[in-house]
Amino acid sequence: MEKTVLGGLSRRLLLATVAISALSGGAHAQEELNALVWCDHTDPALIEPFEKANNVKVNLKEYEGTGAGLSIVEQSRPGDWDVFVIDGVDVPRAVEMDLLAEIPADKLPMADIFPEVRMEANNTKDGKIYAVTEKFGYNTISYDKSKVDPKDMEDLSIFWSEKYKGRIALYDYYLPMIGLTGLAIGKNTADLTEADLPAIKEKLFEMKKVSRQVSDVVASQTALVSGEVDIILGGGEWVTAGLTAEKPDLDWTVPKQGALRWAQSIGVFKDSTKQDLAIKFVQYIMSPEGQARLATSSCYWGMPANAKAGEQLNDQQKTALRWDKQPEYLKNTQLYPVANADLDAAMQDVWTEMLQQ
């Protein structure tokens, strides 16, 4: 059984780490669409239905981190790219750079999107829609419920106690981890300043002392599945939901102090010469069918932004995603810190110092 679980995990991790540059829609595809995406869009189960229905070839380039995506755009010619998947908090940056085209509101199922993740302040400007939230989830706590007391996972202070010393993995990404640590000591992510960093740094150092490792998504997930660690701070449904059918003891929760909410948006490049086709692709991704496929992508799972996707998900999938708990989770989570250059640099310095301890 363990071999089967690890084999399934390996296949998922391969999809998560290997960029798929193109997925063919057939030898006689009449058109091509070029998209800069996150790895969850490279799943053939998501892309092939659109390709076949529209006789089109979708060329996908996967990237990680908004900076990397914008760098690709800067090195490309105008019109090279048609569709852009981007971190929801970074949409204003892309709009400021005049990269995104307006998407007519009547082309989008806005009324079906969970109100808490519409993120109008990010996705719109001056009443115009430039991107739409397509998927969201949480940086919170993932764990093996056969190895820990689930009640302990309801309080972030467990991460600087001795109870699970040597059994914890910390997710190696400074923004959500500093945000989570801030929540643990009563700070809102939107209000963080450099003055808050010494107290956050103190708790990060304490967490480092009782953890087994600070590692990326792949290494953390592998450690949890193999039993090297029992808890991941910074994890969430995107770490465990896709594995619960094979490994039912893997679980996740939002503690009483709250968690960080990630959200990804999709938009159309202003310089695209295929605006209609690009919008059609966005419409497919935002449809209940597209949303259900995106939510359960082989790279990682997450909550679909369109509430009607629930009609396309089975009970096991909805349970793994905590579908029924979304109202309370949405109320008890905050977005990533949005920092200016100075605060961002200071946060990175704190994280680097912690890693070196």
N, C-alpha and C positions, 0 to 999 in steps of 0.2 A: 504493500500500500504506500509506504514511504517513497519507494522508488517511483511509483506512478505519480505521486504528488510532485516530487521534485522534477520529474520529467515534464509534467505540465507546466510547472513554474519556469523551467528552462526555456520552453517554447515561448512563453509570454515575455520573458526577459529578452530573448532574442529579438522579438518584435519591438520591444521598447528601446533597443540600443542600436539597431541597424536601420539606417535611413533608407526608405524605399523611394526611389526617384520617380518611378512610373508604375502605374497599374493599368494594364491594357484593357481597353473596352472592346477589342476585336480588331481584326486585321484591316477592316474597311472603315474605321472610324473617320467620320467626315470632319470633325473638329477636335481641337485639343484645348484643354483648360489647365492653366498652371497655378498651383496653390502652394503657399508657404504655410505649413501646418505643424501641429504637435503630433506626437507619435500615435495618438488614438485615432487619427484620421487615415492612417496607413493600413488599416485593417481592410482586406478585400471584402469582407462581409458588409462593410459600410459603403465602400466606394463602387463596387461592381454593379449594384442595382441601379445607381444613377447612370453609370456608363452605358449599360445595356438599354435602359429606357430612353436614353437621349442619343444613342449612337455617337458617343464622344469618348475620347481618351483623357483621363485626368492625370496630369503629371504632378506628382507630389514631392516636395522637398521638405524634409523634417528638420526642425531646429529646436534648440533649447535656450530659453532666456530671450527676453525682448531685445536686449542689446545685440545678440547674435542675429536675430531676425532683421533688425534694422540695418545691420552691417551688410547682410545679403542684398537688401533692397538698394543700398547706396552703391553697391558694386555692380548692379544690374542696369540695363537700359530701360527707359520709360516704356511701359507696355509689356515687359517681360513677364510680369506677374498679374494674375487676375483676382485671386482670393487670398485673404490674410486671416489666419487664426492668431490671436494675440491675447495676452493676459488682460483681463478686464480693467485692471487699474491703470494699464498703460495705453488704453485707447486715446485719452486726451493728448498724449504725446504724439501719437500717429496723426491725429487730427491737426495738431499744431504744425506738424511737418507737411501738411497738405497732401497726405498720402491716400486718404480714403474718400470714396465717392459717397454722396448721399444715397441712402436706400429709402425709397418711398414707403411710408408707414403702411399703406394698403397692401404692400407686398409681404408683410410680416405678420405672424400670428401673435401680436403684442398682447391681446386680451388673454391668451392662453399661458403666458409666461408667469411663473411665480412672481408676485409683485416685489418681493424682497430682493430678487436678483435681476430685475430689469435694469437697474443701475443707470438710470437716466442721466445722472450727473457725469457719468463716464462715457456712455455710449452716444449721447446726443450733445449738440451744441447749437444754440440759437434756434431751438425747436426742430432741428434737422437730425435725423438718425444716421449715424455713420458706422455703427456696428451693433450687433445684438448678442446678448448673452446666450451661449449655446449649451454650456455644461458648467457645473459647479460641484464643490465638495469641501472637505475640511482637512486642515492640518490639526490633528488632535492626538488621540491615543489609540494605537492598535496593540492587541495583546492575544496571548493564548490563554483562554479561560480555563483550560485544564491545569494550568501551571500557576495561576495567580488568583487572588480573591477579586472578583469583578467589582466589589464595593470599593476596593482601594483605588480603582481606576476612575472613580468619580471625583478625585481631589488631586490637583496638580502638585500639591506639596509632597506627594509620595515620591516625587522624582529627586528630592534631596534628603530623603530619609535613608536609613540603612537597610530597610526591610528587603529590598530587591537588589541590593548591591551586587554588581557584576552580572546582572540579568537584563540590563537596559541598553538599548541602542538609541542614540540621539541622531535625528535626521540632520545631515550636514548641509543646511541652507540657512544662512543667518537671518533673513527677513522673517519667515514664520516662526523660527525658534526664539528670536528676540521678542517678537510679538506675543508668543505664548508665555514666555517668562514674564513679560510685562503684565499680562492678564493674571498670572499667578500671584502677583504682588499688588493687584488692584489698579493697574494702569490701563487706560484705553489706548488702542493702537493709533487712533487718529490724533491723539494728543501727545504722543511721545516726543520728548526733546532730549538734547544732550544731557540735561540735568538728571534725567531718569536713568541714564546708562550705568552709573556706578552701582546702584542697587540691583539692576538687572545683571550686571557683570558678576556681582557677588553670588547670585543664585546660579548663574551659569557655571561658575567654578565649582559650586557644591554639587551640581548635577553631574559634571564631568567626573568628579571623584568617585561617584557611585555607579557610573555607567561602565559597560564593557567596551563600547565602541561608539565612535562618531563616524557615520558613514552615509553614503549616498543611497538612493532608493533601492537599487539592485542589491547592494550588499546588506542593507538593513532587512529587506524582504527575505532574502535568502537565509539570513541568520535566524529570523523568526520561524520560518518554515522548517529549518533543520534542527531547531531547538537550541541553537547557540545562545539566543536571547529569548526572553519571554514577553518583552514589552518594547514598543517603539514609540518614543515621544516625537511627534511631528508627523506620524502616520495618519491613517484614516481609511475611509472606504476604498480609496484608490490603491491602497496596499493590500487589503485583505478581501474585499467583496468578491472579486473575481475568482478567489481560491476556495471560498467556503463550501462549494459543492464537493470538493475533493478533501478539504481540510476543515471540517465544521467547527473545530475548536478555536479557529481564528476569529477574532471579533474586534469591534471598535466602539468607541463611545465619545460623547462630548462631556467633559467634566463640569462640575458645578460652576467653576470660574469662567467657563466658556472655552472657545477655541477660535482658530483663524479660519476664515472662509476664503477659498480660492475660487475664481471664476474666470472662464475663458470666453472670449467674444469672437465673432466672425464678421468680417467686412469685405468690401469689394474695393480693389485698388482704383483710384481715380484715373490713372493712366491706362487702365485695361481697355483694349479694343473690343472686348467681348462682354460688355456690361450686361446684356440681357442673359447670356448663358451663365455668367458669374452669379447674378441674382437668382437665377433658377437653381443653381447649386446651393446657395444659401437657403432658399426655400425648401429644398429637399432636406438639408441638414436640420432645419427647424421643424419639419413635419413630424408628426407622432412616430412614424416608421423610422425616419432618419434619426430622430432623437433616441429611440430605444436602442438602435444599433450603436450609436455613439456612446450611450451610457454604459453599454456592456462590451465595449471594444476590447479586443484581446490584449492591448497594451496596458490599459488601466480603466477601471470602472469609475463612474461618477454620476451624480444626479443630473438628469436632463432638465433643462430650463423650462421646457414645455410640459405643463402638467398633464396634458393629454397623452403623453408617452406612457403613462401608467397603464393605459388600455392595451399597450403592446408588450408589456413586461409580465412575466409569470410571477407567481407568488414567491418562489425562491429568490428570484432576482430582486423583487421589491423588498423582501425581508433583509437581504444582504445590504441593500442600499439604505435601509432604515426609512422607507418611504413614509410610514405613518408617523415617524418622529420629526419629520422636517419642520412643521410649524414651530415646535419648541427649539429645535436646533438653530433655525434661522434667527430666532429672537435672541439666542444666547451665543452668537458668534459675531466676530468683527472681521473686517477686511485687513489685508496686509498693511503694514505701515507704509505710507507714501512719504518718502523723505527727500529733502533737498540734497544737493551734492555734499554739503558739509556733514549733515546728519548721517547720510548713507555711508560716507567714509568713516565716520566715527563708529557706526554700528559694525562695519566690516573689521575695524581695528579691534573692537571688543571680541568679536567672534574669533579672529585670528589668535588673539592672546589666550583665549580659552582653549583653543585647539592645541596650543603649545604647552599647556600645563601637564 
